[in-house]
Amino acid sequence: MGIQTIVAFSEALTYFQEQLSEGTTLANRVLATLDCSGGKFLAAMPEGVDQGKPLNLRYWNSTLSRNEYSDFARMIKSFIKTANNAVLLQDTVEWNSEHSEYVSRAVKYREELYWNLVGPDISETDLLNLIRTPILPYPFCAFFYTRALSPTSNQLDDDDLRQVVDSLVGAAVGAFDMDSFLIWWRHEVPVPVD
Protein backbone atom coordinates (compact mmCIF):
# COMPACT_ATOMS: atom_id res chain seq x y z
CA MET A 1 0.00 0.00 0.00
CA GLY A 2 1.19 3.47 -0.71
CA ILE A 3 0.17 6.87 -1.89
CA GLN A 4 0.23 6.72 -5.68
CA THR A 5 -0.36 9.17 -8.50
CA ILE A 6 -3.73 8.83 -10.22
CA VAL A 7 -3.42 8.59 -14.01
CA ALA A 8 -7.07 9.45 -14.81
CA PHE A 9 -6.79 13.17 -13.97
CA SER A 10 -10.19 14.27 -15.34
CA GLU A 11 -12.09 11.52 -13.50
CA ALA A 12 -10.25 12.37 -10.28
CA LEU A 13 -10.95 16.08 -10.80
CA THR A 14 -14.69 15.49 -11.25
CA TYR A 15 -14.87 13.38 -8.09
CA PHE A 16 -12.74 15.88 -6.12
CA GLN A 17 -14.96 18.80 -7.14
CA GLU A 18 -18.14 16.87 -6.26
CA GLN A 19 -16.79 16.13 -2.79
CA LEU A 20 -15.73 19.74 -2.17
CA SER A 21 -19.14 21.02 -3.29
CA GLU A 22 -20.75 19.11 -0.41
CA GLY A 23 -18.39 20.58 2.17
CA THR A 24 -18.27 23.66 4.36
CA THR A 25 -17.50 27.30 3.51
CA LEU A 26 -13.76 26.61 3.19
CA ALA A 27 -14.35 23.66 0.84
CA ASN A 28 -16.57 25.81 -1.34
CA ARG A 29 -14.04 28.65 -1.42
CA VAL A 30 -11.34 26.21 -2.48
CA LEU A 31 -13.67 24.81 -5.14
CA ALA A 32 -14.39 28.31 -6.49
CA THR A 33 -10.76 29.45 -6.69
CA LEU A 34 -8.43 26.47 -7.04
CA ASP A 35 -6.90 25.81 -10.45
CA CYS A 36 -6.34 22.06 -10.19
CA SER A 37 -4.38 21.95 -13.44
CA GLY A 38 -1.35 23.10 -11.44
CA GLY A 39 -1.25 19.86 -9.53
CA LYS A 40 -1.72 16.12 -9.53
CA PHE A 41 -4.03 13.66 -7.82
CA LEU A 42 -2.82 10.96 -5.46
CA ALA A 43 -4.59 8.19 -3.56
CA ALA A 44 -3.72 5.59 -0.98
CA MET A 45 -4.43 2.33 -2.78
CA PRO A 46 -2.86 -1.08 -3.35
CA GLU A 47 0.33 -1.31 -5.40
CA GLY A 48 -0.10 -2.64 -8.92
CA VAL A 49 -3.62 -1.34 -9.52
CA ASP A 50 -4.25 -1.39 -13.26
CA GLN A 51 -4.99 2.27 -13.92
CA GLY A 52 -5.67 1.45 -17.55
CA LYS A 53 -9.11 0.37 -16.36
CA PRO A 54 -11.68 2.90 -15.09
CA LEU A 55 -10.96 3.81 -11.48
CA ASN A 56 -14.11 4.21 -9.40
CA LEU A 57 -13.27 6.53 -6.51
CA ARG A 58 -16.71 5.97 -4.98
CA TYR A 59 -16.25 2.25 -4.56
CA TRP A 60 -13.36 -0.15 -4.30
CA ASN A 61 -14.00 -3.67 -5.59
CA SER A 62 -11.20 -5.28 -3.62
CA THR A 63 -10.10 -4.94 -0.04
CA LEU A 64 -7.90 -2.00 0.81
CA SER A 65 -5.03 -2.72 3.16
CA ARG A 66 -6.55 -0.74 6.03
CA ASN A 67 -3.32 1.24 6.36
CA GLU A 68 -4.83 4.20 4.54
CA TYR A 69 -5.51 6.19 7.71
CA SER A 70 -1.99 5.56 9.00
CA ASP A 71 -0.47 6.56 5.63
CA PHE A 72 -2.53 9.74 5.64
CA ALA A 73 -1.66 10.54 9.29
CA ARG A 74 2.06 10.15 8.46
CA MET A 75 1.61 12.48 5.49
CA ILE A 76 0.02 15.12 7.74
CA LYS A 77 2.70 14.64 10.42
CA SER A 78 5.47 15.02 7.84
CA PHE A 79 3.84 18.17 6.42
CA ILE A 80 3.18 19.98 9.71
CA LYS A 81 6.66 19.41 11.13
CA THR A 82 7.81 22.29 8.89
CA ALA A 83 7.33 25.73 10.41
CA ASN A 84 4.20 27.55 9.20
CA ASN A 85 2.72 24.42 7.57
CA ALA A 86 -0.69 23.38 8.86
CA VAL A 87 -3.74 21.30 8.00
CA LEU A 88 -7.37 22.17 8.65
CA LEU A 89 -9.85 19.28 8.85
CA GLN A 90 -13.45 20.25 8.26
CA ASP A 91 -16.03 18.83 10.62
CA THR A 92 -19.59 18.74 9.35
CA VAL A 93 -21.34 17.90 12.61
CA GLU A 94 -22.50 20.49 15.13
CA TRP A 95 -20.46 19.26 18.05
CA ASN A 96 -19.44 20.62 21.41
CA SER A 97 -15.65 20.33 21.55
CA GLU A 98 -15.52 21.79 25.05
CA HIS A 99 -14.77 18.51 26.83
CA SER A 100 -12.55 16.96 24.17
CA GLU A 101 -8.86 16.37 24.78
CA TYR A 102 -8.40 18.14 21.44
CA VAL A 103 -10.27 21.31 22.40
CA SER A 104 -7.11 23.40 21.84
CA ARG A 105 -7.18 22.34 18.17
CA ALA A 106 -10.85 23.20 17.60
CA VAL A 107 -11.57 26.43 15.72
CA LYS A 108 -14.81 27.75 14.31
CA TYR A 109 -15.77 29.84 11.33
CA ARG A 110 -19.21 31.10 12.28
CA GLU A 111 -20.79 27.82 13.41
CA GLU A 112 -18.58 25.53 11.30
CA LEU A 113 -16.06 23.44 13.22
CA TYR A 114 -12.53 22.80 11.97
CA TRP A 115 -9.57 21.01 13.54
CA ASN A 116 -6.33 23.01 13.31
CA LEU A 117 -3.35 20.65 12.96
CA VAL A 118 -0.13 22.57 13.33
CA GLY A 119 3.27 22.02 14.92
CA PRO A 120 5.51 19.02 15.41
CA ASP A 121 4.13 18.36 18.92
CA ILE A 122 0.98 16.54 17.77
CA SER A 123 1.49 12.80 17.83
CA GLU A 124 0.63 10.38 15.05
CA THR A 125 -1.82 8.72 17.46
CA ASP A 126 -3.63 12.02 18.00
CA LEU A 127 -3.73 12.58 14.23
CA LEU A 128 -5.22 9.12 13.74
CA ASN A 129 -7.79 9.80 16.46
CA LEU A 130 -8.83 13.03 14.78
CA ILE A 131 -9.08 11.72 11.22
CA ARG A 132 -10.73 8.40 12.15
CA THR A 133 -13.23 9.66 14.67
CA PRO A 134 -16.95 9.68 13.84
CA ILE A 135 -17.06 13.43 14.46
CA LEU A 136 -15.70 13.83 10.93
CA PRO A 137 -18.54 12.39 8.87
CA TYR A 138 -19.06 12.52 5.14
CA PRO A 139 -17.81 14.48 3.32
CA PHE A 140 -14.22 14.35 4.58
CA CYS A 141 -12.02 17.30 3.57
CA ALA A 142 -8.52 18.28 4.70
CA PHE A 143 -6.67 21.41 3.60
CA PHE A 144 -2.84 21.60 3.57
CA TYR A 145 -1.54 25.18 3.62
CA THR A 146 1.70 27.04 4.30
CA ARG A 147 0.69 30.04 6.40
CA ALA A 148 -0.34 28.50 9.70
CA LEU A 149 -3.14 30.35 11.42
CA SER A 150 -2.59 31.52 14.95
CA PRO A 151 -6.03 32.73 15.90
CA THR A 152 -6.18 34.74 19.10
CA SER A 153 -9.37 32.89 19.90
CA ASN A 154 -11.04 29.77 18.63
CA GLN A 155 -12.82 31.82 15.95
CA LEU A 156 -11.76 32.11 12.31
CA ASP A 157 -12.78 35.03 10.15
CA ASP A 158 -12.92 35.67 6.40
CA ASP A 159 -9.27 36.78 6.34
CA ASP A 160 -8.21 33.50 7.95
CA LEU A 161 -10.07 31.47 5.31
CA ARG A 162 -8.58 33.63 2.56
CA GLN A 163 -5.10 32.98 4.00
CA VAL A 164 -5.71 29.23 3.89
CA VAL A 165 -6.97 29.36 0.29
CA ASP A 166 -4.12 31.65 -0.84
CA SER A 167 -1.43 29.37 0.59
CA LEU A 168 -3.08 26.03 -0.22
CA VAL A 169 -0.69 23.36 -1.49
CA GLY A 170 -2.92 20.32 -1.12
CA ALA A 171 -6.42 19.15 -0.32
CA ALA A 172 -7.83 15.72 0.43
CA VAL A 173 -11.31 14.24 0.22
CA GLY A 174 -12.59 10.83 1.26
CA ALA A 175 -12.53 8.13 -1.42
CA PHE A 176 -13.26 4.42 -1.94
CA ASP A 177 -16.27 4.29 0.40
CA MET A 178 -14.41 6.75 2.64
CA ASP A 179 -11.80 4.13 3.53
CA SER A 180 -9.08 6.11 1.77
CA PHE A 181 -8.31 9.59 0.46
CA LEU A 182 -8.04 11.33 -2.88
CA ILE A 183 -5.43 14.06 -2.58
CA TRP A 184 -4.81 17.00 -4.91
CA TRP A 185 -1.23 18.27 -4.56
CA ARG A 186 0.46 21.32 -6.14
CA HIS A 187 3.19 20.31 -8.63
CA GLU A 188 5.99 22.52 -7.31
CA VAL A 189 5.64 21.36 -3.69
CA PRO A 190 7.19 18.02 -2.68
CA VAL A 191 4.62 15.49 -1.47
CA PRO A 192 5.30 14.91 2.24
CA VAL A 193 5.47 11.12 2.24
CA ASP A 194 8.26 8.99 3.65
C-alpha positions in Angstrom: 0.0 0.0 0.0 1.2 3.5 -0.7 0.2 6.9 -1.9 0.2 6.7 -5.7 -0.4 9.2 -8.5 -3.7 8.8 -10.2 -3.4 8.6 -14.0 -7.1 9.5 -14.8 -6.8 13.2 -14.0 -10.2 14.3 -15.3 -12.1 11.5 -13.5 -10.3 12.4 -10.3 -10.9 16.1 -10.8 -14.7 15.5 -11.2 -14.9 13.4 -8.1 -12.7 15.9 -6.1 -15.0 18.8 -7.1 -18.1 16.9 -6.3 -16.8 16.1 -2.8 -15.7 19.7 -2.2 -19.1 21.0 -3.3 -20.8 19.1 -0.4 -18.4 20.6 2.2 -18.3 23.7 4.4 -17.5 27.3 3.5 -13.8 26.6 3.2 -14.3 23.7 0.8 -16.6 25.8 -1.3 -14.0 28.7 -1.4 -11.3 26.2 -2.5 -13.7 24.8 -5.1 -14.4 28.3 -6.5 -10.8 29.5 -6.7 -8.4 26.5 -7.0 -6.9 25.8 -10.5 -6.3 22.1 -10.2 -4.4 21.9 -13.4 -1.3 23.1 -11.4 -1.2 19.9 -9.5 -1.7 16.1 -9.5 -4.0 13.7 -7.8 -2.8 11.0 -5.5 -4.6 8.2 -3.6 -3.7 5.6 -1.0 -4.4 2.3 -2.8 -2.9 -1.1 -3.3 0.3 -1.3 -5.4 -0.1 -2.6 -8.9 -3.6 -1.3 -9.5 -4.3 -1.4 -13.3 -5.0 2.3 -13.9 -5.7 1.5 -17.6 -9.1 0.4 -16.4 -11.7 2.9 -15.1 -11.0 3.8 -11.5 -14.1 4.2 -9.4 -13.3 6.5 -6.5 -16.7 6.0 -5.0 -16.2 2.3 -4.6 -13.4 -0.2 -4.3 -14.0 -3.7 -5.6 -11.2 -5.3 -3.6 -10.1 -4.9 0.0 -7.9 -2.0 0.8 -5.0 -2.7 3.2 -6.5 -0.7 6.0 -3.3 1.2 6.4 -4.8 4.2 4.5 -5.5 6.2 7.7 -2.0 5.6 9.0 -0.5 6.6 5.6 -2.5 9.7 5.6 -1.7 10.5 9.3 2.1 10.1 8.5 1.6 12.5 5.5 0.0 15.1 7.7 2.7 14.6 10.4 5.5 15.0 7.8 3.8 18.2 6.4 3.2 20.0 9.7 6.7 19.4 11.1 7.8 22.3 8.9 7.3 25.7 10.4 4.2 27.5 9.2 2.7 24.4 7.6 -0.7 23.4 8.9 -3.7 21.3 8.0 -7.4 22.2 8.6 -9.9 19.3 8.9 -13.5 20.3 8.3 -16.0 18.8 10.6 -19.6 18.7 9.4 -21.3 17.9 12.6 -22.5 20.5 15.1 -20.5 19.3 18.1 -19.4 20.6 21.4 -15.7 20.3 21.6 -15.5 21.8 25.1 -14.8 18.5 26.8 -12.5 17.0 24.2 -8.9 16.4 24.8 -8.4 18.1 21.4 -10.3 21.3 22.4 -7.1 23.4 21.8 -7.2 22.3 18.2 -10.9 23.2 17.6 -11.6 26.4 15.7 -14.8 27.7 14.3 -15.8 29.8 11.3 -19.2 31.1 12.3 -20.8 27.8 13.4 -18.6 25.5 11.3 -16.1 23.4 13.2 -12.5 22.8 12.0 -9.6 21.0 13.5 -6.3 23.0 13.3 -3.4 20.7 13.0 -0.1 22.6 13.3 3.3 22.0 14.9 5.5 19.0 15.4 4.1 18.4 18.9 1.0 16.5 17.8 1.5 12.8 17.8 0.6 10.4 15.0 -1.8 8.7 17.5 -3.6 12.0 18.0 -3.7 12.6 14.2 -5.2 9.1 13.7 -7.8 9.8 16.5 -8.8 13.0 14.8 -9.1 11.7 11.2 -10.7 8.4 12.2 -13.2 9.7 14.7 -16.9 9.7 13.8 -17.1 13.4 14.5 -15.7 13.8 10.9 -18.5 12.4 8.9 -19.1 12.5 5.1 -17.8 14.5 3.3 -14.2 14.3 4.6 -12.0 17.3 3.6 -8.5 18.3 4.7 -6.7 21.4 3.6 -2.8 21.6 3.6 -1.5 25.2 3.6 1.7 27.0 4.3 0.7 30.0 6.4 -0.3 28.5 9.7 -3.1 30.3 11.4 -2.6 31.5 15.0 -6.0 32.7 15.9 -6.2 34.7 19.1 -9.4 32.9 19.9 -11.0 29.8 18.6 -12.8 31.8 16.0 -11.8 32.1 12.3 -12.8 35.0 10.1 -12.9 35.7 6.4 -9.3 36.8 6.3 -8.2 33.5 8.0 -10.1 31.5 5.3 -8.6 33.6 2.6 -5.1 33.0 4.0 -5.7 29.2 3.9 -7.0 29.4 0.3 -4.1 31.6 -0.8 -1.4 29.4 0.6 -3.1 26.0 -0.2 -0.7 23.4 -1.5 -2.9 20.3 -1.1 -6.4 19.2 -0.3 -7.8 15.7 0.4 -11.3 14.2 0.2 -12.6 10.8 1.3 -12.5 8.1 -1.4 -13.3 4.4 -1.9 -16.3 4.3 0.4 -14.4 6.8 2.6 -11.8 4.1 3.5 -9.1 6.1 1.8 -8.3 9.6 0.5 -8.0 11.3 -2.9 -5.4 14.1 -2.6 -4.8 17.0 -4.9 -1.2 18.3 -4.6 0.5 21.3 -6.1 3.2 20.3 -8.6 6.0 22.5 -7.3 5.6 21.4 -3.7 7.2 18.0 -2.7 4.6 15.5 -1.5 5.3 14.9 2.2 5.5 11.1 2.2 8.3 9.0 3.6 
